[in-house]
Amino acid sequence: MKEALSELKAVAKDDSGLAARGVVELAERIWPVLQPIDSSSGMLGTAVRNVLTACIPIFANARLSVEDRQALLQRLFEAIQEDGVSYLAPLADAWGELCATKQIASQWADQLISTVRRTWDGGRYQGYFSGTTPCLSALLKADRHTELWELLQLCPVKMWDYAKYGFDSLLAQGKKADAIQYAEQMATGINQPIGMINEACESVLLSSGLYEEAYRKYGLEWTRRNSNLATFKALAKKYPSFDRRRILEDLIAQSPGHEGSWFATAKDIGEFDLALELAEKSPCDPKTLNRAAMKYLESNPEFATRVAQISLRWLCEGYGYEITSLDVLDAFRTCLLAGEKLGRREATLSSMRDIINGHSLDGGFVKSVLKREV
């Protein structure tokens, strides 16, 4: 999939029409090839979605005659109908964009709308139709907003997959406040992608220059990634004018009792004093602390010393996953080396003895490992 996307991007620079045909060729092959593969983990579907999403502008911006574009769209639509698990959903959802012009989009809307009406049948599902989102997307592209809203009124259930076209329709008409109100009403429904809906609302406020309102109402609460550092970076990217420390402190405030989990983020953005404060406030993984102490042993021995001491403290209190004697030795030796670089070897050794002797829970394990070292 990634190789195909690279080839399509390269070809698009010189022959956009050929690249558009390549997108269709790729789409036609996906379901027949991937059908027998177990994709229950979701990784395969994610990879396909990412690549096809990147293919949308390649096809949409291609220089094609009306006849050629219509022929390629017909092939794409047939591939979507044969797709067994909606691998091609990104293309279906962006059908209006793929049409490129209002005229082509309107023709597709005329072709699909009657079938959508029949399948929804006044609020009762009469079967699934793979052309539903292409129809809604085409109506949006063609600026046929009244028909789009009339069609949405027939939808048997509240689903953001369909309602998002109503949201975009309101935005296209300049009704930003109405769009946000509509989206927030959708968010109250059962099994709605609340995070996705709130990010859509956030983008509207950002486009209006209402950064503080967007940050407080949506950004801070709903921006989430697969790690604390990634979450911070995503939020800082959306709000570049905001103080980075303020953003981090706001995120930390949302994790009471788990402040230590933000140690690595604070350390990575250079907020060393805050990183130490967080590591001391709540449990932090000793392995993470040891790695940080080793990393800054030469460049910031003061920080390395404190971090290694905090690691020893949490080790003595029994924290950490699959802790071995090596983890204990790493904390002790790194702390001692940092103390020597600062010319405070004996004071550092004494402070470590105090840490070890001051904890009784797992202090015995730490003492047994460090008996010879101490």
Protein Blocks (a to p, Z undefined) as FASTA:
>chain_A
ZZmmmmmmmmmmmmmmlmmmmmmmmmmmmmmmmmmpccknommmmmmmmmmmmmmmmmmm
pccdfklmmmmmmmmmmmmmmpmnlmmmmmmmmmmmmnopaklmmmmmmmmmmmmmmmnn
noiaebjafklmmmmmmmmmnopmklmmmmmmmpmbdcfklmmmmmmmmmmnopaklmmm
mmmmmmmpghiafklmmmmmmmmmmmnopamlmmmmmmmmmmccfbfklmmmmmmmmmmm
bcfklmmmmmmmmmghilmmmmmmmmmnopamlmmmmmmmpccdfklmmmmmmmmmmmmm
mlmmmmmmmmmmmmmnopaehiafklmmmmmmmmmmmmmmnopmmmmmmmmmmmmmmpck
lmmmmmmmmmmmZZ
